[in-house]
Amino acid sequence: MVAGGRAGDPFAPIADFGFLSDCETTALVAPSGNIEWMCLPRMDSPSVFGSILDRDAGYFRVGPAGVEVPAAQRYIPGTMVMETTWWTHGGWLVVTDALLMGPWHHETERSHTHRRAPTDYDADHVLLRMVRCVNGQVQVRLDCMPVFDYGRAPARWEHTGAGYHEAVARGNGVSLRLTTDMNVGFEGSLATSRTLLKQGEARFVALSWSEHEPPHTYEDAHERLVWTVHHWQHWLDRGRFPDHPWRSHLQRSALTLKGLTFAPSGAVAAAATTSLPESPGGDRNWDYRYTWIRDSTMALWAFYTLGYDWEANDFFYFITDVAEASEGKLQIMYGLDGREELPESTLDHLSGYDNAQPVRIGNEAYMQAQHDVWGAIIGSIYLFVRKRDRLDDRLWKIVVKQVEDALDNWQQPDCGMWEVRGEPQHFTSSKVFCWVAAERGARLARIRGDNVRAQRWQAAADEIHADVLANALDERGVFTAHYGASALDASALLIPLLGFLPADDKRVRETVLAIADELSEDDLVLRYRATETDDGFESEEGTFTICSFWLVSSLVMIGELERARALCEKLLSYASPLQLYAEEIDPHTGRHLGNFPQAFTHLALINAVMQVIQAEDDQNPPPLA
């Protein structure tokens, strides 16, 4: 099934979208050649093209007239630049899409958005689409219909310049500038063009939204595209990737995580989208265009493991920025710019992806009490400090506040790491993260030379540890979702990954195998069974891919390497055609579900794949923190 993005067209499967990024803005490209999701001026702004959520919410297609299904799609190797190849009855066409990168723009003035140290490169704020006929002749059509403010404000185009090659549309505080070597006309809110390309001929179209100049000629467009290709390939070359058949999955995951990183602040967005459903036609639809503190430990581990220390440090500095700004009173999540309030509302005028409603923007989970937050930030600080073996006053102040908050609250119930909207419980994973806060805090205190706090925090860690062992195990010796429960929860797979118990502990082994055998569908792992957990919803959901990759890592750690490798191979086979992952997978159909692409899934993939490779090399894989 292929979607054109216009009224009446079917929706493309989530896994069939391509992902573009310039580390400030992202876009999703449907197989039809349609840009169906793009928010401006940054990835958590209101959409300009939103037809992935409603066929009347805006689209931007460049491709052959009358042909929707491409022959092939790929990324130019090592980049975030996409190529779509088309066959028509008259010839072959290639469309190349990129969000352009360029040199650092602010040499004579300071940027108003960047909080991290400037680099040699910067987003150009240009979506470039280049079209080339490689054989025969092809009728090419350009259709650009932005609808501002999540589909509420149609564009009004007007020509600029002397001819038909430039146009501007404004709305919701955004000014879109279309430049092309095709002749553009208007049909209401649609900017459109049609031209016949013969073998060897090429055209370009650029959409820009800032003061930076877009390309005005094909030669300029091609030169800037080459710069962008080289930028991504040079970035990827900085990494350390094993010479292994799974290397391409590691590289694509690294590129995806970089693409989900908001360069001005260093924050990593959980996903590029909002409200892609976790069950077909269901109501588990959330806005993931924010950054979660709990992602930080795994993000740092992944970036450091692959050699991307700059990206790890930028995310770490973002976390410490928000910790300082809130005087240590951490939320579970923040806006990409560090803002605290993320009010949730529904966009009832949008039909939703494949009629899945409601469509939500904002996320009221930012107000929830989730006790994993302290362990996540202390684990991140520990990873950061361990590479330096020093702890300065700024970080130490944050450490003291977070550990003390964990110790003040660990005995209270919370909403758990899955943000359930039912009654708070004493979730096992929350207690484990509080243990991480105290135990890693004690290690940091020893590095700091504060032996008094080190002893007190270690004693608290031992108390939490004993409490979990006394209350979170069932009669089989298997860790359950929360105190007093009999239900399993995939978050228990973090127990060996975080070092709460050694991997050779019988309780760890029994828990890992119980989850593998009892909380899985066709080998893929559920977060929990919806019938056994009060999460505020009645609908089912797919298997959580991050949990399946956690299972791979856990199986490696308990010595089940063959089973781990088989599951890892199966999970990698479920990757999208472009090696991307949504949040969930339907185990019966392989259909991807939920927001896309999902950072947490790619983080877990890196961890799992590296664990398997290291185990095959007879190395002892380390815990996450």
C-alpha positions as CSV (number, residue, x, y, z in Angstrom):
1,M,0.0,0.0,0.0
2,V,1.4,3.4,-1.0
3,A,0.0,6.7,0.0
4,G,0.0,9.9,-2.1
5,G,-0.9,12.0,0.9
6,R,-3.8,13.7,-0.8
7,A,-7.5,13.5,0.2
8,G,-8.8,10.0,-0.4
9,D,-5.4,8.3,-0.7
10,P,-4.6,5.4,1.7
11,F,-2.0,5.7,4.4
12,A,1.4,4.2,3.8
13,P,2.7,1.7,6.4
14,I,4.7,3.5,9.1
15,A,7.8,1.5,8.3
16,D,7.7,2.6,4.7
17,F,8.6,6.2,5.5
18,G,12.0,7.7,5.1
19,F,13.5,10.0,7.7
20,L,15.3,13.3,6.9
21,S,17.0,15.6,9.4
22,D,19.3,18.6,9.7
23,C,19.4,18.2,13.5
24,E,16.9,21.0,14.0
25,T,14.1,20.0,11.6
26,T,12.9,16.5,10.6
27,A,10.7,15.3,7.8
28,L,9.1,11.9,6.8
29,V,9.0,10.9,3.1
30,A,6.3,8.5,2.0
31,P,7.1,5.9,-0.7
32,S,5.0,8.0,-3.1
33,G,7.6,10.8,-2.9
34,N,5.4,12.8,-0.6
35,I,6.7,14.8,2.4
36,E,3.9,13.9,4.8
37,W,5.3,15.2,8.1
38,M,7.4,18.2,8.7
39,C,7.3,20.7,11.5
40,L,8.8,24.2,11.3
41,P,11.0,25.8,12.4
42,R,12.0,22.8,14.5
43,M,10.9,19.3,15.0
44,D,8.5,20.0,17.9
45,S,6.8,23.0,16.2
46,P,3.4,22.9,14.6
47,S,3.3,20.9,11.3
48,V,3.4,22.5,7.9
49,F,3.0,19.2,6.1
50,G,0.8,16.9,8.2
51,S,-0.9,14.5,5.8
52,I,0.4,11.5,7.8
53,L,-2.2,12.5,10.4
54,D,-4.9,13.8,8.0
55,R,-5.1,13.8,4.2
56,D,-6.0,17.5,4.2
57,A,-3.2,18.6,6.5
58,G,-0.6,19.4,3.8
59,Y,1.9,17.5,1.6
60,F,4.8,18.1,-0.8
61,R,5.3,15.7,-3.6
62,V,7.9,15.6,-6.3
63,G,7.8,12.6,-8.7
64,P,6.6,11.2,-12.0
65,A,3.1,12.2,-13.0
66,G,0.6,9.3,-12.7
67,V,3.0,6.8,-10.9
68,E,2.9,6.4,-7.1
69,V,4.9,3.3,-6.5
70,P,8.7,3.6,-6.7
71,A,11.0,0.9,-7.9
72,A,13.4,1.4,-5.0
73,Q,14.3,3.7,-2.1
74,R,17.6,3.9,-0.3
75,Y,19.9,6.3,1.7
76,I,23.1,7.4,-0.1
77,P,25.4,5.2,2.0
78,G,26.5,6.8,5.3
79,T,24.1,9.7,5.0
80,M,20.7,11.1,5.8
81,V,20.2,11.8,2.1
82,M,17.5,9.7,0.4
83,E,17.2,8.5,-3.2
84,T,13.9,7.3,-4.7
85,T,14.0,5.6,-8.1
86,W,11.0,5.4,-10.3
87,W,10.1,3.4,-13.4
88,T,7.5,4.7,-15.8
89,H,6.5,3.5,-19.2
90,G,8.6,6.2,-20.7
91,G,11.8,6.1,-18.6
92,W,13.6,6.1,-15.3
93,L,13.6,8.9,-12.8
94,V,15.6,9.5,-9.6
95,V,14.5,11.9,-6.8
96,T,17.1,12.9,-4.2
97,D,15.8,14.4,-0.9
98,A,17.8,16.1,1.8
99,L,17.6,18.6,4.6
100,L,20.7,20.6,3.8
101,M,23.6,21.0,6.1
102,G,26.1,23.8,5.5
103,P,29.1,25.5,7.2
104,W,28.5,27.4,10.5
105,H,26.5,30.5,9.6
106,H,27.1,32.8,12.6
107,E,30.6,34.1,12.1
108,T,29.7,37.8,12.7
109,E,26.9,37.4,15.2
110,R,25.7,35.0,17.8
111,S,23.0,32.5,17.2
112,H,19.8,33.1,19.2
113,T,19.1,29.3,19.6
114,H,22.4,27.5,20.2
115,R,23.4,26.8,23.7
116,R,26.0,24.2,22.9
117,A,29.5,25.0,21.5
118,P,29.4,25.9,17.8
119,T,30.7,23.4,15.4
120,D,32.0,23.6,11.9
121,Y,28.6,22.8,10.4
122,D,25.0,24.1,10.8
123,A,21.5,23.5,9.5
124,D,20.8,25.4,6.3
125,H,17.1,25.4,6.9
126,V,16.4,24.2,3.4
127,L,14.6,21.1,2.1
128,L,16.1,20.2,-1.2
129,R,14.5,17.9,-3.8
130,M,16.5,17.1,-6.9
131,V,15.1,15.3,-9.9
132,R,17.1,13.5,-12.6
133,C,16.0,11.5,-15.7
134,V,18.5,8.7,-16.1
135,N,16.8,6.9,-19.1
136,G,14.1,7.7,-21.6
137,Q,11.8,10.6,-20.8
138,V,9.5,11.2,-17.8
139,Q,6.7,13.7,-17.1
140,V,7.5,15.2,-13.7
141,R,5.1,16.8,-11.4
142,L,5.7,19.1,-8.4
143,D,2.8,19.6,-5.9
144,C,3.5,21.7,-2.7
145,M,0.5,22.3,-0.5
146,P,1.5,23.5,3.0
147,V,-1.2,23.8,5.6
148,F,0.1,25.7,8.7
149,D,-0.6,25.1,12.4
150,Y,-1.4,21.3,12.2
151,G,-3.7,21.6,9.2
152,R,-5.6,24.7,10.4
153,A,-4.3,27.5,8.2
154,P,-4.1,26.9,4.4
155,A,-1.2,28.6,2.6
156,R,-1.6,31.6,0.3
157,W,1.1,31.6,-2.3
158,E,2.4,34.6,-4.3
159,H,5.2,34.9,-6.8
160,T,8.3,36.8,-6.1
161,G,11.0,37.8,-8.6
162,A,10.4,38.4,-12.2
163,G,9.4,35.0,-13.5
164,Y,7.8,31.8,-12.3
165,H,10.7,30.3,-10.3
166,E,10.1,31.8,-6.9
167,A,7.1,31.9,-4.6
168,V,6.4,32.6,-0.9
169,A,3.7,31.4,1.4
170,R,3.2,32.7,5.0
171,G,1.3,31.4,8.0
172,N,1.5,30.9,11.7
173,G,4.6,32.9,12.0
174,V,6.4,30.8,9.3
175,S,7.5,32.1,5.9
176,L,8.1,29.4,3.3
177,R,10.1,30.2,0.2
178,L,10.0,28.0,-2.8
179,T,12.8,28.3,-5.4
180,T,13.1,26.0,-8.4
181,D,14.2,25.9,-12.1
182,M,10.7,24.7,-13.0
183,N,7.8,27.0,-13.8
184,V,5.5,27.2,-10.8
185,G,1.8,28.2,-10.8
186,F,-0.9,28.2,-8.1
187,E,-4.2,26.4,-7.8
188,G,-5.6,27.8,-4.5
189,S,-3.2,26.8,-1.8
190,L,-1.3,24.4,-4.1
191,A,1.9,25.4,-5.8
192,T,2.3,23.2,-8.8
193,S,4.5,22.5,-11.8
194,R,4.8,20.0,-14.6
195,T,7.7,19.5,-16.9
196,L,9.0,16.8,-19.2
197,L,12.5,15.5,-18.5
198,K,14.6,13.6,-21.1
199,Q,17.6,11.4,-20.5
200,G,20.4,13.4,-18.7
201,E,18.2,16.3,-17.8
202,A,17.7,17.4,-14.2
203,R,15.7,19.9,-12.1
204,F,15.7,21.1,-8.5
205,V,13.2,22.5,-6.0
206,A,14.1,24.0,-2.7
207,L,11.9,25.0,0.2
208,S,13.4,27.3,2.8
209,W,12.2,29.0,6.0
210,S,15.0,31.2,7.4
211,E,17.2,34.2,6.5
212,H,19.8,31.9,4.9
213,E,19.7,31.9,1.1
214,P,18.4,28.8,-0.7
215,P,20.0,27.6,-3.9
216,H,18.9,29.5,-7.0
217,T,20.4,27.3,-9.7
218,Y,20.8,23.6,-10.3
219,E,24.6,23.9,-10.0
220,D,24.3,25.6,-6.6
221,A,21.8,23.0,-5.4
222,H,24.0,20.2,-6.5
223,E,27.1,21.7,-4.8
224,R,25.2,22.0,-1.5
225,L,23.8,18.5,-1.8
226,V,27.3,17.2,-2.2
227,W,28.4,19.2,0.9
228,T,25.5,17.6,2.8
229,V,26.5,14.1,1.7
230,H,30.1,14.6,2.6
231,H,29.0,16.1,6.0
232,W,27.1,13.0,7.0
233,Q,29.8,10.6,5.7
234,H,32.5,12.5,7.6
235,W,30.3,12.5,10.7
236,L,29.8,8.7,10.5
237,D,33.5,8.2,9.9
238,R,34.2,9.6,13.4
239,G,32.5,6.5,14.9
240,R,33.9,3.2,15.9
241,F,32.0,0.4,14.3
242,P,33.0,-3.3,14.4
243,D,33.7,-5.1,11.1
244,H,30.7,-7.3,11.4
245,P,27.7,-8.1,9.1
246,W,25.4,-6.1,11.5
247,R,27.5,-2.9,11.1
248,S,25.1,-1.3,8.8
249,H,22.4,-1.5,11.4
250,L,24.7,0.2,14.0
251,Q,25.5,2.9,11.5
252,R,21.9,3.6,10.6
253,S,21.0,3.7,14.2
254,A,23.8,6.1,14.9
255,L,22.7,8.4,12.1
256,T,19.1,8.2,13.2
257,L,20.0,9.2,16.8
258,K,22.1,12.1,15.4
259,G,19.1,13.1,13.3
260,L,16.8,13.1,16.4
261,T,19.3,15.3,18.3
262,F,18.3,18.9,18.5
263,A,21.7,20.5,17.9
264,P,21.1,23.9,19.6
265,S,20.5,22.2,23.0
266,G,21.9,18.7,22.6
267,A,18.6,17.1,23.6
268,V,17.6,13.9,21.9
269,A,14.0,13.7,20.9
270,A,12.2,10.4,21.6
271,A,10.8,10.4,18.1
272,A,10.1,12.7,15.2
273,T,6.3,12.4,15.3
274,T,3.2,12.6,17.4
275,S,0.1,10.3,17.6
276,L,1.2,7.5,15.3
277,P,-0.9,4.8,16.9
278,E,0.4,1.9,19.1
279,S,-2.5,-0.2,17.9
280,P,-4.3,0.1,14.6
281,G,-7.2,2.6,14.9
282,G,-6.6,2.8,18.6
283,D,-6.3,5.6,21.1
284,R,-2.8,5.0,22.5
285,N,-1.5,8.0,20.5
286,W,1.2,10.2,22.1
287,D,3.4,13.1,21.3
288,Y,7.0,12.0,21.5
289,R,8.8,15.1,20.2
290,Y,10.3,15.7,23.6
291,T,13.3,14.4,25.5
292,W,13.0,12.0,28.4
293,I,15.6,12.0,31.2
294,R,15.4,8.2,31.4
295,D,16.8,8.0,27.8
296,S,20.0,9.7,29.0
297,T,21.9,6.8,30.5
298,M,21.3,4.6,27.5
299,A,22.0,7.4,25.1
300,L,25.3,8.2,26.7
301,W,26.2,4.5,26.7
302,A,25.4,4.2,23.0
303,F,27.2,7.3,21.9
304,Y,30.3,6.6,24.0
305,T,30.4,3.0,22.8
306,L,30.4,4.1,19.2
307,G,32.9,6.8,19.8
308,Y,30.6,9.8,19.6
309,D,31.8,11.6,22.8
310,W,30.8,15.0,21.5
311,E,27.1,14.0,21.1
312,A,27.1,12.2,24.4
313,N,28.5,15.2,26.2
314,D,26.1,17.6,24.5
315,F,23.1,15.5,25.7
316,F,24.7,15.3,29.1
317,Y,25.2,19.1,29.3
318,F,21.5,19.5,28.3
319,I,20.5,17.3,31.2
320,T,22.7,19.2,33.7
321,D,21.3,22.5,32.3
322,V,17.7,21.5,33.1
323,A,18.7,20.1,36.5
324,E,20.3,23.5,37.4
325,A,17.5,25.5,36.0
326,S,14.9,23.7,38.0
327,E,17.1,23.8,41.1
328,G,17.4,20.0,41.0
329,K,13.6,19.3,41.0
330,L,13.7,17.2,37.9
331,Q,10.8,16.3,35.7
332,I,10.7,13.1,33.7
333,M,10.7,15.0,30.4
334,Y,11.4,18.4,28.8
335,G,10.9,20.3,25.6
336,L,13.9,20.2,23.3
337,D,14.8,23.7,24.4
338,G,14.6,22.7,28.0
339,R,11.1,24.2,28.6
340,E,9.3,22.5,31.5
341,E,5.6,22.9,30.6
342,L,4.3,20.6,27.9
343,P,0.5,21.0,28.1
344,E,-1.4,18.2,26.4
345,S,-4.4,18.8,24.1
346,T,-6.2,17.0,21.2
347,L,-6.5,18.2,17.6
348,D,-10.0,17.1,17.0
349,H,-10.0,18.5,13.4
350,L,-7.5,15.9,12.3
351,S,-8.7,12.4,11.5
352,G,-5.5,10.7,12.7
353,Y,-3.2,8.2,11.0
354,D,-5.5,5.7,9.4
355,N,-8.4,7.1,11.5
356,A,-6.6,6.5,14.8
357,Q,-7.8,9.2,17.3
358,P,-7.3,11.3,19.2
359,V,-4.4,13.2,17.8
360,R,-2.4,14.7,20.7
361,I,0.1,17.5,21.0
362,G,2.0,18.0,24.2
363,N,2.3,15.3,26.8
364,E,0.8,15.6,30.3
365,A,3.1,12.8,31.5
366,Y,5.6,15.6,32.3
367,M,3.6,16.2,35.5
368,Q,3.8,12.5,36.6
369,A,5.9,11.2,39.5
370,Q,8.3,8.7,38.1
371,H,11.0,7.6,40.4
372,D,13.4,6.4,37.7
373,V,14.4,9.9,36.9
374,W,17.0,10.2,39.8
375,G,18.7,6.9,38.8
376,A,18.8,8.0,35.2
377,I,20.6,11.2,35.8
378,I,23.0,9.8,38.4
379,G,23.8,6.9,36.1
380,S,24.5,9.5,33.3
381,I,26.7,11.5,35.6
382,Y,28.6,8.4,36.6
383,L,29.2,7.4,33.0
384,F,30.4,10.9,32.2
385,V,32.6,11.2,35.3
386,R,34.0,7.7,34.8
387,K,35.6,8.8,31.5
388,R,37.3,11.7,33.4
389,D,37.8,10.5,36.9
390,R,37.0,13.9,38.3
391,L,33.8,15.5,39.7
392,D,33.6,19.3,39.8
393,D,31.5,21.5,42.1
394,R,28.7,22.0,39.6
395,L,28.1,18.3,39.0
396,W,28.5,17.5,42.7
397,K,25.8,19.9,43.7
398,I,23.4,18.1,41.2
399,V,24.5,14.7,42.4
400,V,23.8,15.5,46.1
401,K,20.3,16.9,45.2
402,Q,19.3,14.0,43.0
403,V,20.5,11.3,45.4
404,E,18.8,12.9,48.4
405,D,15.6,13.2,46.4
406,A,15.7,9.5,45.5
407,L,16.3,8.6,49.2
408,D,13.4,10.8,50.3
409,N,11.0,9.3,47.8
410,W,11.9,5.7,47.1
411,Q,9.4,4.3,49.5
412,Q,6.5,6.0,47.8
413,P,4.5,4.6,44.8
414,D,4.8,6.2,41.4
415,C,3.5,5.9,37.8
416,G,6.4,3.7,36.7
417,M,8.7,4.0,33.6
418,W,5.8,3.2,31.3
419,E,3.8,6.2,32.5
420,V,0.7,4.3,33.3
421,R,-2.3,6.5,33.9
422,G,-3.9,4.1,36.4
423,E,-3.2,4.1,40.2
424,P,0.4,4.6,41.3
425,Q,2.2,1.4,42.4
426,H,5.5,0.4,44.0
427,F,7.0,-0.5,40.6
428,T,10.0,-2.8,40.7
429,S,11.9,-0.8,38.0
430,S,11.4,2.4,39.9
431,K,12.9,0.9,43.0
432,V,15.8,-0.4,41.0
433,F,16.5,3.0,39.6
434,C,16.4,4.5,43.0
435,W,19.0,1.9,44.0
436,V,21.0,3.1,41.0
437,A,20.8,6.7,42.3
438,A,22.1,5.7,45.7
439,E,24.7,3.1,44.6
440,R,26.2,5.2,41.8
441,G,25.9,8.2,44.1
442,A,28.1,6.4,46.6
443,R,30.7,5.7,43.9
444,L,30.7,9.3,42.9
445,A,31.0,10.4,46.5
446,R,34.1,8.2,46.8
447,I,35.6,9.9,43.7
448,R,34.8,13.2,45.3
449,G,36.4,12.1,48.5
450,D,33.3,12.6,50.6
451,N,33.5,9.4,52.6
452,V,30.6,10.3,55.0
453,R,28.1,10.6,52.1
454,A,29.6,7.6,50.4
455,Q,28.9,5.4,53.5
456,R,25.4,6.8,54.1
457,W,24.4,6.5,50.4
458,Q,25.8,3.0,50.2
459,A,23.8,2.0,53.3
460,A,20.7,3.4,51.6
461,A,21.4,1.5,48.4
462,D,21.7,-1.7,50.5
463,E,18.4,-1.0,52.1
464,I,16.6,-0.4,48.8
465,H,18.3,-3.6,47.4
466,A,17.0,-5.6,50.3
467,D,13.5,-4.2,50.0
468,V,13.3,-5.1,46.4
469,L,14.4,-8.6,47.0
470,A,11.9,-8.9,49.9
471,N,8.9,-7.6,48.0
472,A,9.3,-7.9,44.2
473,L,9.8,-11.6,43.8
474,D,7.0,-14.1,43.2
475,E,7.0,-17.7,44.6
476,R,9.2,-18.8,41.7
477,G,11.9,-16.3,42.4
478,V,10.9,-14.2,39.4
479,F,10.7,-10.4,39.6
480,T,7.2,-9.0,39.0
481,A,5.9,-5.7,37.7
482,H,5.4,-4.2,41.2
483,Y,5.1,-5.1,44.8
484,G,2.3,-7.5,45.4
485,A,1.8,-8.3,41.8
486,S,2.0,-11.6,40.0
487,A,2.2,-10.0,36.5
488,L,5.5,-9.7,34.6
489,D,7.0,-6.5,33.3
490,A,9.7,-6.2,30.7
491,S,11.4,-3.5,32.6
492,A,12.7,-6.2,34.9
493,L,15.2,-7.0,32.1
494,L,17.1,-3.9,33.3
495,I,18.1,-5.6,36.5
496,P,21.2,-7.3,35.0
497,L,21.8,-4.4,32.6
498,L,22.0,-1.9,35.4
499,G,24.0,-4.2,37.6
500,F,21.4,-4.6,40.3
501,L,22.2,-8.3,40.5
502,P,24.9,-10.2,38.7
503,A,23.9,-12.0,35.6
504,D,24.7,-15.4,37.1
505,D,22.2,-14.9,39.9
506,K,19.5,-17.6,39.7
507,R,16.7,-14.9,40.2
508,V,18.0,-13.0,37.2
509,R,18.1,-16.1,35.0
510,E,14.6,-17.2,36.0
511,T,13.3,-13.6,35.4
512,V,14.9,-13.3,32.0
513,L,13.6,-16.7,30.9
514,A,10.1,-16.1,32.3
515,I,9.8,-12.9,30.3
516,A,11.2,-14.7,27.2
517,D,8.7,-17.5,27.5
518,E,5.6,-15.8,29.1
519,L,5.7,-12.2,28.1
520,S,6.4,-12.7,24.5
521,E,4.4,-13.1,21.3
522,D,6.3,-15.0,18.6
523,D,9.5,-14.2,20.4
524,L,8.9,-10.5,20.6
525,V,8.4,-8.9,24.0
526,L,5.4,-7.0,25.4
527,R,5.9,-4.3,28.0
528,Y,3.3,-6.0,30.0
529,R,0.0,-7.7,29.3
530,A,-2.7,-5.0,29.1
531,T,-5.2,-7.3,30.9
532,E,-2.9,-7.5,33.9
533,T,-1.9,-3.8,34.2
534,D,-4.1,-0.8,35.0
535,D,-2.6,1.6,32.4
536,G,-5.8,3.6,31.9
537,F,-6.7,2.0,28.5
538,E,-8.7,-1.0,27.4
539,S,-7.0,-1.4,23.9
540,E,-4.1,-3.8,23.2
541,E,-0.7,-2.7,21.9
542,G,2.1,-4.3,19.9
543,T,5.3,-5.7,21.3
544,F,7.8,-3.1,22.4
545,T,10.9,-3.4,20.3
546,I,13.1,-1.8,22.9
547,C,12.1,-4.6,25.3
548,S,12.9,-7.2,22.7
549,F,16.4,-5.7,22.3
550,W,16.7,-5.6,26.1
551,L,15.9,-9.4,26.1
552,V,18.8,-9.9,23.6
553,S,21.2,-8.1,25.9
554,S,19.9,-10.0,29.0
555,L,20.2,-13.4,27.2
556,V,23.8,-12.6,26.4
557,M,24.5,-11.7,30.0
558,I,23.0,-15.0,31.4
559,G,25.0,-17.0,28.9
560,E,22.3,-17.8,26.4
561,L,24.3,-16.5,23.4
562,E,22.8,-18.7,20.7
563,R,19.3,-17.7,21.7
564,A,20.3,-14.1,21.9
565,R,21.8,-14.1,18.5
566,A,18.8,-15.8,17.0
567,L,16.5,-13.2,18.5
568,C,18.7,-10.4,17.4
569,E,18.7,-11.7,13.8
570,K,15.0,-11.9,13.9
571,L,14.6,-8.3,15.3
572,L,17.0,-7.0,12.6
573,S,14.9,-8.7,10.0
574,Y,12.0,-6.6,11.2
575,A,13.8,-3.3,10.4
576,S,12.1,-1.1,7.9
577,P,13.4,-1.2,4.3
578,L,15.6,1.8,5.3
579,Q,16.7,0.1,8.6
580,L,14.5,2.3,10.8
581,Y,12.2,1.3,13.7
582,A,9.0,2.6,15.2
583,E,8.2,2.0,18.8
584,E,6.4,-1.3,18.5
585,I,6.0,-4.3,16.1
586,D,2.9,-6.4,15.6
587,P,4.3,-9.9,16.1
588,H,1.8,-11.5,13.8
589,T,2.2,-9.2,10.8
590,G,5.5,-7.5,11.3
591,R,3.7,-4.1,11.0
592,H,5.5,-1.2,12.8
593,L,3.3,0.7,15.3
594,G,3.8,3.9,17.2
595,N,5.9,7.0,16.7
596,F,8.7,6.9,14.1
597,P,11.6,6.7,14.1
598,Q,12.0,5.8,17.8
599,A,15.2,6.9,19.5
600,F,14.8,4.4,22.4
601,T,14.5,1.5,20.0
602,H,17.7,2.4,18.2
603,L,19.5,3.0,21.5
604,A,18.6,-0.5,22.6
605,L,19.5,-1.9,19.2
606,I,23.1,-0.5,19.6
607,N,23.3,-2.0,23.1
608,A,22.0,-5.4,22.0
609,V,24.1,-5.7,18.9
610,M,27.3,-4.7,20.6
611,Q,26.6,-7.2,23.5
612,V,26.2,-10.0,21.0
613,I,29.3,-9.0,19.0
614,Q,31.4,-8.6,22.2
615,A,30.2,-12.0,23.5
616,E,31.2,-13.6,20.2
617,D,34.6,-12.1,20.6
618,D,34.8,-13.6,24.1
619,Q,34.7,-10.3,25.7
620,N,32.8,-9.7,28.9
621,P,30.0,-7.2,28.1
622,P,29.7,-4.5,30.7
623,P,26.5,-3.3,32.3
624,L,25.0,0.0,31.1
625,A,26.1,2.0,34.1
